[in-house]
Amino acid sequence: MQKLKIKDLVNELYFLDLKKVIEKNWDKFERIFYDKVKFSNFMDYINDNRVDAHAKTISKDDLALLRIAFKWIEDKYQEFL
């Protein structure tokens, strides 16, 4: 049986898959993100507005909200470290 490396798994993991994994295992991630509703909303907003994945332009307002969503997730992660 061939062992999978973590980088091989991550290469096949889509952004919304990450959200699903975290939500499914919320008891392990709650201490990082605290607010499941906010986490879910921000992850959805990020995914919906990812111009790299969805080949669309983004307004200045949407970009500002996207930055807020990314910053919140990044800050929660940094606080945990």
The first five atom37 places (N, CA, C, CB, O) and aatype in JSON, in Angstrom:
{
  "aatype": [12, 5, 11, 10, 11, 9, 11, 3, 10, 19, 2, 6, 10, 18, 13, 10, 3, 10, 11, 11, 19, 9, 6, 11, 2, 17, 3, 11, 13, 6, 1, 9, 13, 18, 3, 11, 19, 11, 13, 15, 2, 13, 12, 3, 18, 9, 2, 3, 2, 1, 19, 3, 0, 8, 0, 11, 16, 9, 15, 11, 3, 3, 10, 0, 10, 10, 1, 9, 0, 13, 11, 17, 9, 6, 3, 11, 18, 5, 6, 13, 10],
  "atom_mask": [
    [1, 1, 1, 1, 1],
    [1, 1, 1, 1, 1],
    [1, 1, 1, 1, 1],
    [1, 1, 1, 1, 1],
    [1, 1, 1, 1, 1],
    [1, 1, 1, 1, 1],
    [1, 1, 1, 1, 1],
    [1, 1, 1, 1, 1],
    [1, 1, 1, 1, 1],
    [1, 1, 1, 1, 1],
    [1, 1, 1, 1, 1],
    [1, 1, 1, 1, 1],
    [1, 1, 1, 1, 1],
    [1, 1, 1, 1, 1],
    [1, 1, 1, 1, 1],
    [1, 1, 1, 1, 1],
    [1, 1, 1, 1, 1],
    [1, 1, 1, 1, 1],
    [1, 1, 1, 1, 1],
    [1, 1, 1, 1, 1],
    [1, 1, 1, 1, 1],
    [1, 1, 1, 1, 1],
    [1, 1, 1, 1, 1],
    [1, 1, 1, 1, 1],
    [1, 1, 1, 1, 1],
    [1, 1, 1, 1, 1],
    [1, 1, 1, 1, 1],
    [1, 1, 1, 1, 1],
    [1, 1, 1, 1, 1],
    [1, 1, 1, 1, 1],
    [1, 1, 1, 1, 1],
    [1, 1, 1, 1, 1],
    [1, 1, 1, 1, 1],
    [1, 1, 1, 1, 1],
    [1, 1, 1, 1, 1],
    [1, 1, 1, 1, 1],
    [1, 1, 1, 1, 1],
    [1, 1, 1, 1, 1],
    [1, 1, 1, 1, 1],
    [1, 1, 1, 1, 1],
    [1, 1, 1, 1, 1],
    [1, 1, 1, 1, 1],
    [1, 1, 1, 1, 1],
    [1, 1, 1, 1, 1],
    [1, 1, 1, 1, 1],
    [1, 1, 1, 1, 1],
    [1, 1, 1, 1, 1],
    [1, 1, 1, 1, 1],
    [1, 1, 1, 1, 1],
    [1, 1, 1, 1, 1],
    [1, 1, 1, 1, 1],
    [1, 1, 1, 1, 1],
    [1, 1, 1, 1, 1],
    [1, 1, 1, 1, 1],
    [1, 1, 1, 1, 1],
    [1, 1, 1, 1, 1],
    [1, 1, 1, 1, 1],
    [1, 1, 1, 1, 1],
    [1, 1, 1, 1, 1],
    [1, 1, 1, 1, 1],
    [1, 1, 1, 1, 1],
    [1, 1, 1, 1, 1],
    [1, 1, 1, 1, 1],
    [1, 1, 1, 1, 1],
    [1, 1, 1, 1, 1],
    [1, 1, 1, 1, 1],
    [1, 1, 1, 1, 1],
    [1, 1, 1, 1, 1],
    [1, 1, 1, 1, 1],
    [1, 1, 1, 1, 1],
    [1, 1, 1, 1, 1],
    [1, 1, 1, 1, 1],
    [1, 1, 1, 1, 1],
    [1, 1, 1, 1, 1],
    [1, 1, 1, 1, 1],
    [1, 1, 1, 1, 1],
    [1, 1, 1, 1, 1],
    [1, 1, 1, 1, 1],
    [1, 1, 1, 1, 1],
    [1, 1, 1, 1, 1],
    [1, 1, 1, 1, 1]
  ],
  "atom_positions": [
    [[0.84, -1.18, 0.0], [0.0, 0.0, 0.0], [0.89, 1.24, 0.0], [-0.96, 0.0, 1.22], [1.81, 1.36, 0.81]],
    [[0.6, 2.16, -0.91], [1.37, 3.39, -1.03], [0.88, 4.43, -0.03], [1.28, 3.94, -2.45], [-0.32, 4.65, 0.1]],
    [[1.82, 5.06, 0.67], [1.47, 6.12, 1.62], [1.3, 7.44, 0.87], [2.54, 6.26, 2.73], [2.07, 7.76, -0.03]],
    [[0.28, 8.18, 1.27], [0.08, 9.51, 0.69], [0.81, 10.54, 1.54], [-1.43, 9.85, 0.6], [0.79, 10.49, 2.77]],
    [[1.44, 11.46, 0.86], [2.08, 12.57, 1.56], [1.05, 13.67, 1.74], [3.33, 13.08, 0.77], [0.12, 13.81, 0.95]],
    [[1.22, 14.47, 2.81], [0.28, 15.53, 3.11], [0.15, 16.51, 1.95], [0.7, 16.27, 4.37], [-0.95, 16.99, 1.67]],
    [[1.24, 16.81, 1.27], [1.18, 17.75, 0.14], [0.34, 17.19, -1.0], [2.59, 18.06, -0.38], [-0.31, 17.94, -1.72]],
    [[0.34, 15.85, -1.15], [-0.51, 15.24, -2.18], [-1.98, 15.37, -1.82], [-0.14, 13.76, -2.35], [-2.83, 15.58, -2.69]],
    [[-2.29, 15.26, -0.55], [-3.68, 15.43, -0.11], [-4.13, 16.87, -0.27], [-3.83, 15.0, 1.35], [-5.24, 17.12, -0.73]],
    [[-3.27, 17.79, 0.08], [-3.62, 19.21, 0.01], [-3.81, 19.63, -1.44], [-2.54, 20.07, 0.67], [-4.67, 20.47, -1.73]],
    [[-3.04, 19.07, -2.35], [-3.2, 19.41, -3.76], [-4.58, 19.05, -4.28], [-2.14, 18.71, -4.59], [-5.06, 19.65, -5.24]],
    [[-5.22, 18.09, -3.67], [-6.54, 17.65, -4.1], [-7.66, 18.25, -3.24], [-6.61, 16.15, -4.06], [-8.83, 17.9, -3.43]],
    [[-7.33, 19.13, -2.33], [-8.31, 19.71, -1.42], [-8.74, 21.06, -1.95], [-7.73, 19.84, 0.01], [-7.92, 21.96, -2.13]],
    [[-10.04, 21.2, -2.21], [-10.57, 22.48, -2.67], [-10.93, 23.35, -1.48], [-11.8, 22.26, -3.57], [-11.08, 22.86, -0.36]],
    [[-11.06, 24.64, -1.73], [-11.3, 25.59, -0.65], [-12.53, 25.21, 0.18], [-11.46, 26.99, -1.21], [-12.48, 25.22, 1.41]],
    [[-13.64, 24.9, -0.49], [-14.84, 24.55, 0.26], [-14.7, 23.2, 0.98], [-16.04, 24.51, -0.67], [-15.39, 22.95, 1.96]],
    [[-13.81, 22.34, 0.49], [-13.53, 21.09, 1.21], [-12.9, 21.4, 2.56], [-12.61, 20.17, 0.38], [-13.21, 20.75, 3.56]],
    [[-12.03, 22.39, 2.58], [-11.41, 22.81, 3.84], [-12.47, 23.27, 4.82], [-10.38, 23.92, 3.59], [-12.44, 22.92, 6.0]],
    [[-13.4, 24.07, 4.33], [-14.51, 24.53, 5.18], [-15.3, 23.34, 5.73], [-15.46, 25.47, 4.38], [-15.6, 23.29, 6.92]],
    [[-15.61, 22.39, 4.88], [-16.38, 21.22, 5.3], [-15.64, 20.4, 6.36], [-16.69, 20.33, 4.1], [-16.25, 19.94, 7.32]],
    [[-14.34, 20.23, 6.17], [-13.54, 19.47, 7.14], [-13.56, 20.17, 8.5], [-12.09, 19.31, 6.65], [-13.75, 19.52, 9.53]],
    [[-13.37, 21.48, 8.49], [-13.36, 22.23, 9.75], [-14.72, 22.19, 10.42], [-12.93, 23.68, 9.5], [-14.82, 21.98, 11.63]],
    [[-15.78, 22.38, 9.65], [-17.12, 22.35, 10.24], [-17.48, 20.96, 10.77], [-18.15, 22.79, 9.21], [-18.11, 20.83, 11.82]],
    [[-17.07, 19.94, 10.05], [-17.36, 18.57, 10.49], [-16.63, 18.25, 11.8], [-16.96, 17.56, 9.4], [-17.11, 17.47, 12.61]],
    [[-15.48, 18.86, 11.98], [-14.65, 18.64, 13.17], [-14.6, 19.9, 14.03], [-13.24, 18.21, 12.77], [-13.56, 20.23, 14.6]],
    [[-15.71, 20.6, 14.11], [-15.76, 21.89, 14.79], [-15.25, 21.82, 16.22], [-17.16, 22.42, 14.78], [-14.65, 22.77, 16.71]],
    [[-15.49, 20.72, 16.89], [-15.04, 20.59, 18.28], [-13.53, 20.75, 18.4], [-15.47, 19.24, 18.85], [-13.04, 21.15, 19.45]],
    [[-12.81, 20.44, 17.35], [-11.35, 20.6, 17.37], [-10.89, 21.98, 16.91], [-10.71, 19.54, 16.49], [-9.78, 22.41, 17.22]],
    [[-11.75, 22.68, 16.18], [-11.39, 23.99, 15.63], [-12.06, 25.16, 16.33], [-11.73, 24.03, 14.18], [-11.7, 26.31, 16.1]],
    [[-13.01, 24.87, 17.19], [-13.75, 25.93, 17.87], [-12.83, 26.84, 18.67], [-14.81, 25.32, 18.79], [-13.06, 28.04, 18.73]],
    [[-11.81, 26.28, 19.27], [-10.9, 27.1, 20.08], [-10.06, 28.05, 19.22], [-9.98, 26.21, 20.91], [-9.46, 28.99, 19.74]],
    [[-10.02, 27.8, 17.93], [-9.3, 28.69, 17.02], [-10.23, 29.79, 16.5], [-8.69, 27.9, 15.84], [-9.89, 30.97, 16.56]],
    [[-11.4, 29.39, 16.0], [-12.27, 30.33, 15.3], [-13.44, 30.85, 16.15], [-12.81, 29.68, 14.08], [-14.04, 31.86, 15.79]],
    [[-13.75, 30.21, 17.23], [-14.77, 30.64, 18.21], [-16.2, 30.7, 17.67], [-14.4, 31.99, 18.72], [-17.12, 30.15, 18.28]],
    [[-16.4, 31.36, 16.55], [-17.74, 31.67, 16.03], [-17.98, 30.9, 14.74], [-17.91, 33.21, 15.8], [-17.47, 31.29, 13.68]],
    [[-18.74, 29.83, 14.81], [-18.95, 28.96, 13.64], [-19.72, 29.67, 12.53], [-19.7, 27.71, 14.06], [-19.42, 29.47, 11.35]],
    [[-20.69, 30.48, 12.89], [-21.48, 31.19, 11.87], [-20.59, 32.18, 11.12], [-22.68, 31.94, 12.53], [-20.63, 32.24, 9.89]],
    [[-19.8, 32.94, 11.85], [-18.9, 33.9, 11.21], [-17.87, 33.17, 10.35], [-18.19, 34.77, 12.27], [-17.58, 33.58, 9.23]],
    [[-17.32, 32.08, 10.88], [-16.36, 31.29, 10.1], [-17.0, 30.83, 8.79], [-15.87, 30.07, 10.92], [-16.42, 31.01, 7.72]],
    [[-18.18, 30.25, 8.87], [-18.86, 29.73, 7.67], [-19.17, 30.85, 6.68], [-20.16, 29.01, 8.07], [-18.95, 30.69, 5.48]],
    [[-19.67, 31.95, 7.18], [-20.0, 33.08, 6.3], [-18.76, 33.64, 5.61], [-20.69, 34.18, 7.08], [-18.79, 33.91, 4.41]],
    [[-17.69, 33.81, 6.36], [-16.46, 34.34, 5.76], [-15.88, 33.36, 4.75], [-15.43, 34.65, 6.86], [-15.41, 33.77, 3.69]],
    [[-15.89, 32.08, 5.06], [-15.37, 31.09, 4.11], [-16.19, 31.09, 2.83], [-15.38, 29.68, 4.74], [-15.63, 31.02, 1.73]],
    [[-17.5, 31.18, 2.95], [-18.36, 31.25, 1.76], [-18.08, 32.52, 0.96], [-19.84, 31.2, 2.17], [-18.01, 32.48, -0.26]],
    [[-17.94, 33.63, 1.67], [-17.68, 34.9, 0.99], [-16.35, 34.85, 0.25], [-17.7, 36.07, 2.0], [-16.25, 35.29, -0.89]],
    [[-15.34, 34.33, 0.91], [-14.03, 34.2, 0.27], [-14.14, 33.33, -0.98], [-12.99, 33.61, 1.25], [-13.64, 33.69, -2.04]],
    [[-14.79, 32.2, -0.85], [-14.9, 31.3, -1.99], [-15.68, 31.94, -3.14], [-15.57, 30.0, -1.57], [-15.29, 31.82, -4.3]],
    [[-16.76, 32.6, -2.82], [-17.58, 33.22, -3.85], [-16.86, 34.34, -4.58], [-18.85, 33.76, -3.24], [-17.18, 34.65, -5.73]],
    [[-15.88, 34.95, -3.93], [-15.19, 36.11, -4.51], [-13.74, 35.84, -4.87], [-15.26, 37.25, -3.57], [-12.96, 36.78, -5.04]],
    [[-13.37, 34.6, -4.98], [-11.99, 34.25, -5.36], [-11.84, 34.41, -6.87], [-11.64, 32.8, -4.92], [-12.2, 33.52, -7.64]],
    [[-11.31, 35.55, -7.27], [-11.17, 35.81, -8.71], [-10.16, 34.87, -9.35], [-10.75, 37.25, -8.96], [-10.22, 34.64, -10.56]],
    [[-9.23, 34.32, -8.56], [-8.27, 33.38, -9.12], [-8.94, 32.08, -9.55], [-7.17, 33.09, -8.1], [-8.5, 31.43, -10.49]],
    [[-10.0, 31.71, -8.86], [-10.68, 30.45, -9.16], [-11.92, 30.64, -10.02], [-11.05, 29.76, -7.87], [-12.37, 29.71, -10.69]],
    [[-12.49, 31.84, -9.99], [-13.77, 32.03, -10.66], [-13.69, 33.0, -11.84], [-14.77, 32.54, -9.67], [-14.72, 33.33, -12.43]],
    [[-12.5, 33.45, -12.21], [-12.25, 34.27, -13.4], [-13.28, 35.39, -13.58], [-12.25, 33.4, -14.62], [-13.96, 35.47, -14.6]],
    [[-13.37, 36.24, -12.58], [-14.27, 37.39, -12.68], [-13.6, 38.59, -12.03], [-15.64, 37.09, -12.02], [-12.64, 38.45, -11.28]],
    [[-14.12, 39.75, -12.32], [-13.6, 40.95, -11.69], [-14.3, 41.15, -10.35], [-13.78, 42.2, -12.6], [-15.34, 40.55, -10.09]],
    [[-13.71, 41.99, -9.53], [-14.27, 42.22, -8.2], [-14.32, 43.72, -7.95], [-13.42, 41.49, -7.09], [-13.39, 44.45, -8.3]],
    [[-15.4, 44.18, -7.37], [-15.55, 45.6, -7.07], [-14.68, 45.99, -5.88], [-17.03, 45.95, -6.79], [-14.21, 45.13, -5.12]],
    [[-14.47, 47.28, -5.73], [-13.69, 47.77, -4.58], [-14.37, 47.41, -3.26], [-13.5, 49.3, -4.68], [-13.69, 47.05, -2.3]],
    [[-15.69, 47.5, -3.22], [-16.41, 47.15, -1.99], [-16.26, 45.67, -1.66], [-17.9, 47.51, -2.14], [-16.01, 45.3, -0.51]],
    [[-16.42, 44.82, -2.67], [-16.27, 43.39, -2.44], [-14.84, 43.04, -2.03], [-16.67, 42.6, -3.7], [-14.63, 42.17, -1.19]],
    [[-13.87, 43.72, -2.63], [-12.48, 43.5, -2.26], [-12.23, 43.89, -0.81], [-11.54, 44.29, -3.19], [-11.51, 43.19, -0.09]],
    [[-12.83, 44.99, -0.37], [-12.68, 45.41, 1.03], [-13.26, 44.36, 1.97], [-13.37, 46.79, 1.25], [-12.65, 44.02, 2.98]],
    [[-14.45, 43.85, 1.64], [-15.06, 42.8, 2.47], [-14.25, 41.52, 2.43], [-16.49, 42.52, 2.01], [-14.12, 40.82, 3.44]],
    [[-13.7, 41.21, 1.28], [-12.86, 40.01, 1.15], [-11.63, 40.12, 2.04], [-12.44, 39.81, -0.32], [-11.23, 39.15, 2.68]],
    [[-11.03, 41.29, 2.08], [-9.87, 41.51, 2.95], [-10.24, 41.35, 4.42], [-9.29, 42.9, 2.71], [-9.47, 40.8, 5.2]],
    [[-11.42, 41.82, 4.79], [-11.89, 41.66, 6.17], [-12.04, 40.18, 6.5], [-13.23, 42.41, 6.39], [-11.62, 39.73, 7.56]],
    [[-12.64, 39.43, 5.59], [-12.85, 38.0, 5.82], [-11.52, 37.26, 5.96], [-13.68, 37.38, 4.68], [-11.33, 36.47, 6.88]],
    [[-10.6, 37.53, 5.04], [-9.27, 36.89, 5.12], [-8.55, 37.28, 6.41], [-8.42, 37.28, 3.9], [-7.95, 36.44, 7.07]],
    [[-8.62, 38.56, 6.75], [-7.92, 39.03, 7.95], [-8.48, 38.37, 9.2], [-8.02, 40.56, 8.07], [-7.72, 38.0, 10.1]],
    [[-9.79, 38.22, 9.29], [-10.4, 37.59, 10.46], [-9.9, 36.15, 10.61], [-11.95, 37.6, 10.36], [-9.5, 35.73, 11.69]],
    [[-9.91, 35.41, 9.52], [-9.45, 34.01, 9.57], [-7.97, 33.96, 9.91], [-9.71, 33.29, 8.22], [-7.55, 33.15, 10.73]],
    [[-7.18, 34.81, 9.28], [-5.74, 34.84, 9.56], [-5.48, 35.23, 11.02], [-5.04, 35.82, 8.62], [-4.63, 34.62, 11.67]],
    [[-6.18, 36.24, 11.52], [-5.98, 36.67, 12.91], [-6.31, 35.56, 13.91], [-6.83, 37.91, 13.2], [-5.59, 35.37, 14.89]],
    [[-7.4, 34.84, 13.67], [-7.79, 33.74, 14.56], [-6.7, 32.67, 14.56], [-9.15, 33.12, 14.14], [-6.34, 32.13, 15.6]],
    [[-6.19, 32.38, 13.39], [-5.13, 31.37, 13.28], [-3.87, 31.85, 14.01], [-4.81, 31.07, 11.78], [-3.26, 31.09, 14.75]],
    [[-3.49, 33.11, 13.81], [-2.3, 33.66, 14.45], [-2.45, 33.68, 15.97], [-2.03, 35.08, 13.93], [-1.48, 33.41, 16.69]],
    [[-3.64, 34.0, 16.47], [-3.88, 34.0, 17.91], [-3.69, 32.61, 18.49], [-5.3, 34.51, 18.22], [-3.22, 32.46, 19.62]],
    [[-4.05, 31.61, 17.72], [-3.94, 30.23, 18.17], [-2.49, 29.8, 18.28], [-4.69, 29.32, 17.22], [-2.13, 29.04, 19.18]],
    [[-1.66, 30.28, 17.36], [-0.24, 29.88, 17.38], [0.39, 30.41, 18.63], [0.51, 30.38, 16.13], [1.58, 30.19, 18.85]]
  ]
}
